Amino acid sequence: LNKPEWYLTQVLMWIANHSKFLDDKIQPILDKAGSSVNAGLEFSRALVMLILEKLAADIPCLLYDDTLFCHLVDEILLFERELYSVHGYLSSFPSCMHILSEESCFQRWLTVEKKFALQKMDSMLSSEAAWISQYKDITDVDEMKVPDCAETFMTLLLVITDRYKNLPTASRKLQFLGLQKELVDDFRIRLTQVMKEETRASLGFRYCAILNAVNYIATVLADWADNV
């Protein structure tokens, strides 16, 4: 259960190792017979069906172990990325994202994603470098004077988007968007709490850093507004 990458990698190897044989030997036979079947894609589809059976059996056994479940989700996302980008798998075919979209599994994924995001926010705001810009010494890069915590937070949101963007249904994507909105609001509350401690020094370093953070986050969210 703790090594899903073993069978996921094995399937990717099988697809890669058989592609030349399927293209050179099998596809011409299908073409000659007037079939519209793509031998390579059908081979991939059959192997993915085996993975779906394996996942359906494994997931109930690790659903409530955060570490194993997170590892499985990470490995599935890496597998899917390579399957589509390298091997030209079709979005209309069955995929592992359908398994992750099933109710019990999906709700668990959302819960775990939120838990780890909040932990990340705790660590980024308690860091000594939280209010310092990474690029403070490079003027042409750092016009907005973005503190490290704001940049890390927006990267966190971007990573979450990247993880859920290939979910098969809009309703599931919207639930992840709901989580992101919760995180934005949580971050806003945390900034407000820090700001209240700084009100006596409203021109102080940290107070200005908070204003820069808010400006940066608002600007980036506005840039993302066109991303359906």
C-alpha positions in Angstrom: 0.0 0.0 0.0 2.9 2.4 0.6 4.4 1.9 -2.9 1.7 2.8 -5.5 4.5 4.2 -7.6 5.7 0.6 -8.3 2.7 -0.4 -10.4 2.1 3.1 -11.8 5.7 3.3 -13.1 5.5 -0.3 -14.3 2.4 0.6 -16.5 4.2 3.6 -17.9 7.2 1.4 -18.8 4.9 -1.1 -20.5 3.3 1.6 -22.5 6.6 3.1 -23.6 8.3 -0.3 -24.3 5.4 -1.5 -26.5 4.7 1.7 -28.4 7.1 1.0 -31.3 5.8 -2.6 -31.7 2.2 -1.5 -31.7 2.8 1.4 -34.1 5.0 -0.6 -36.5 3.4 -4.1 -36.5 -0.1 -3.9 -35.1 -1.4 -0.5 -36.4 -0.8 -1.3 -40.1 -2.9 -4.5 -39.7 -5.8 -2.4 -38.2 -5.4 0.2 -40.9 -5.5 -2.4 -43.6 -8.7 -3.8 -42.2 -10.2 -0.4 -42.3 -10.5 -0.1 -38.5 -10.4 3.3 -36.8 -8.8 1.8 -33.6 -5.5 3.2 -32.4 -3.5 0.2 -31.2 -1.3 2.2 -28.8 -4.2 4.1 -27.2 -6.2 0.9 -26.8 -3.2 -0.8 -25.1 -2.9 2.2 -22.8 -6.6 2.2 -22.0 -6.6 -1.5 -21.1 -3.6 -1.0 -18.7 -5.3 2.0 -17.1 -8.4 -0.2 -16.5 -6.2 -2.5 -14.5 -4.9 0.4 -12.4 -8.5 1.5 -11.7 -9.3 -2.0 -10.4 -6.2 -1.9 -8.2 -7.0 1.6 -6.9 -10.6 0.6 -6.2 -9.3 -2.3 -4.0 -6.5 -0.3 -2.3 -8.1 3.1 -1.5 -10.5 1.8 1.2 -7.5 0.3 3.0 -5.6 3.6 3.2 -8.4 6.2 3.2 -7.8 7.2 6.9 -4.0 7.1 6.9 -3.1 10.7 5.9 0.5 9.9 4.9 -0.3 6.9 2.7 -3.4 8.6 1.2 -1.4 11.8 0.3 1.4 9.8 -1.2 -1.1 7.9 -3.3 -2.7 11.1 -4.6 0.7 12.6 -5.4 1.7 9.5 -7.3 -1.6 9.4 -9.2 -1.2 13.0 -10.3 2.4 12.4 -11.5 1.2 9.3 -13.4 -1.7 11.2 -15.0 0.6 14.0 -16.1 3.0 11.7 -17.8 0.2 9.6 -19.3 -1.3 12.6 -21.1 1.8 14.7 -21.9 4.2 11.9 -23.0 1.9 9.1 -24.2 -1.0 11.2 -25.7 -3.7 9.5 -23.6 -7.2 10.9 -24.4 -9.3 12.8 -21.9 -12.4 10.9 -23.1 -10.8 7.6 -21.8 -11.2 6.3 -18.2 -8.6 7.8 -15.9 -7.5 7.7 -12.3 -9.1 11.1 -11.7 -12.5 9.4 -11.9 -11.5 7.3 -8.9 -10.4 10.3 -7.0 -13.7 12.0 -7.9 -15.8 9.4 -6.1 -17.5 10.8 -3.1 -15.7 9.2 -0.1 -12.3 9.5 -1.8 -12.9 13.1 -3.0 -14.1 14.3 0.4 -11.0 12.7 2.0 -8.8 14.4 -0.5 -10.3 17.8 0.2 -9.9 17.3 4.0 -6.3 16.3 3.7 -5.5 19.1 1.2 -7.0 21.6 3.6 -5.1 20.2 6.6 -1.7 20.3 4.9 -2.4 23.8 3.4 -3.2 25.2 6.9 0.0 23.6 8.3 1.9 25.2 5.5 0.4 28.6 6.3 1.3 28.2 10.0 4.9 27.5 9.1 5.2 30.3 6.5 3.9 33.0 8.9 6.0 31.8 11.8 9.2 31.8 9.7 11.8 34.5 10.5 11.8 35.5 6.8 7.9 35.8 6.6 7.9 39.6 6.1 11.1 40.0 4.1 11.2 40.0 0.4 13.3 37.4 -1.3 14.3 39.9 -3.9 14.9 42.9 -1.7 18.3 43.6 -3.1 17.2 43.4 -6.8 15.3 46.6 -7.4 14.1 45.9 -11.0 12.6 42.5 -9.8 11.0 43.7 -6.6 8.8 46.7 -7.5 6.0 45.4 -5.3 8.2 44.6 -2.3 6.4 41.3 -1.8 7.0 39.7 1.6 8.0 36.0 1.5 4.8 34.8 3.2 2.5 36.4 0.5 4.6 34.9 -2.3 4.6 31.4 -0.7 0.8 31.6 -0.1 0.1 32.4 -3.7 2.4 29.6 -4.8 0.4 27.3 -2.5 -2.9 28.3 -4.2 -1.3 27.8 -7.6 -0.1 24.3 -6.6 -3.6 23.4 -5.4 -5.0 24.5 -8.8 -2.5 22.5 -10.6 -3.4 19.4 -8.6 -7.2 19.6 -9.2 -7.3 21.1 -12.7 -7.7 17.7 -14.5 -10.7 16.6 -12.4 -13.3 15.3 -14.9 -16.3 17.5 -13.6 -16.7 21.2 -13.0 -18.6 20.5 -9.8 -15.6 18.9 -8.2 -13.3 21.7 -9.4 -15.7 24.2 -7.8 -15.4 22.4 -4.5 -11.6 22.8 -4.7 -12.2 26.5 -5.6 -14.3 26.7 -2.4 -11.3 25.4 -0.4 -9.1 28.0 -2.0 -11.5 30.8 -1.1 -11.5 29.5 2.5 -7.7 29.6 2.5 -7.7 33.2 1.1 -10.1 34.3 3.9 -8.1 32.5 6.5 -4.9 34.2 5.3 -6.8 37.6 5.4 -7.7 36.9 9.0 -4.2 36.1 9.9 -2.9 39.2 8.3 -5.5 41.3 10.2 -4.3 39.8 13.5 -0.7 40.6 12.8 -1.7 44.1 11.6 -3.5 44.8 14.9 -0.3 44.1 16.8 1.5 46.7 14.5 -1.0 49.6 14.6 1.2 51.7 16.9 3.9 51.6 14.3 1.9 52.1 11.1 5.0 53.2 9.2 7.0 50.3 10.6 8.6 47.6 8.6 6.0 44.8 9.3 3.0 47.0 8.8 4.2 48.1 5.4 5.0 44.5 4.5 1.4 43.6 5.3 0.1 46.3 3.0 2.5 45.1 0.3 1.2 41.5 0.8 -2.4 42.5 0.5 -1.7 44.6 -2.7 0.3 41.7 -4.2 -2.4 39.1 -3.5 -5.2 41.3 -4.8 -3.1 42.0 -8.0 -2.4 38.3 -8.6 -6.1 37.3 -8.0 -7.2 39.9 -10.5 -4.7 38.4 -13.0 -6.2 35.0 -12.4 -9.8 36.3 -13.0 -9.7 35.2 -16.6 -8.7 31.6 -15.8 -11.9 29.7 -16.1 
